[in-house]
Every structure is written in structure tokens, then in C-alpha cells.
Amino acid sequence: MNTVIHSTNGPATNNEPILIKKKELAKRLSVSPHTIDAWVQRREIPCIKVTPRLYLYEVEAVMEAIRKKYEINAA
């Protein structure tokens, strides 16, 4: 699988997943980075382990996991 990391400044092309770091994900979800760590540890959100210290998150996959966990219907 070829995965491309996009900057958050521009849109993804060719339906490629948008991967972001923990700090950016926490900012987008209005939670702390510690909360992101807790969700990952409890396997509530998906992540990609790049190195032991670097995890990347696919925005749409994380949002879908949150919608499913909290039973949020997309309107």
C-alpha cells in the first residue's frame, strides 16, 4: 500500500488518505495529545506506527471510529 503524507494546507488527490501527527489530530478534535494516546492504548482509534515514537493517523478512519463509538450519525 502506498501511503502519502499530505500537509494539512492542501487537499489530497487521487483519494489518497490524509495522514497527520498526534498533535494535529488532537487539535482537530479539541482534545489533548494525552487523550489521543489513551484512545490508541485502548484501541479506540486506528493508527499507523511508523517508529516507536511516531504514530500517524488517517483522519477519516479516526472520525469513523469516533462516530461508531459514540453512535453519531452523519447528517
C-alpha positions, -999 to +999 in steps of 0.1 A: +000+000+000+014+034-010+006+059+016+014+095+012+016+121+040+000+153+030+005+186+046-027+199+062-025+230+039-037+214+007-063+188-003-054+151-010-056+140-046-065+106-061-084+096-029-052+092-010-056+090+028-047+121+047-022+112+075-015+135+103+005+135+136-009+132+171-007+170+179-026+179+147-053+152+154-057+164+190-061+200+177-087+190+152-107+170+178-103+196+205-087+171+229-053+168+245-025+147+229-027+126+261-063+117+252-052+106+218-026+083+235-053+069+258-076+061+228-048+044+210-038+024+241-075+013+244-076+006+207-105+030+202-089+047+172-067+033+145-032+045+139-001+036+119+031+030+139+059+044+119+086+042+146+083+035+183+079+073+189+060+083+157+024+074+151+003+087+122-034+089+120-057+087+090-083+114+096-113+097+080-106+064+098-103+081+131-135+101+125-154+069+116-141+051+147-153+080+168-187+081+151-191+044+156-181+045+193-204+074+202-231+064+177-230+096+158-250+096+126-235+117+098-262+143+088 
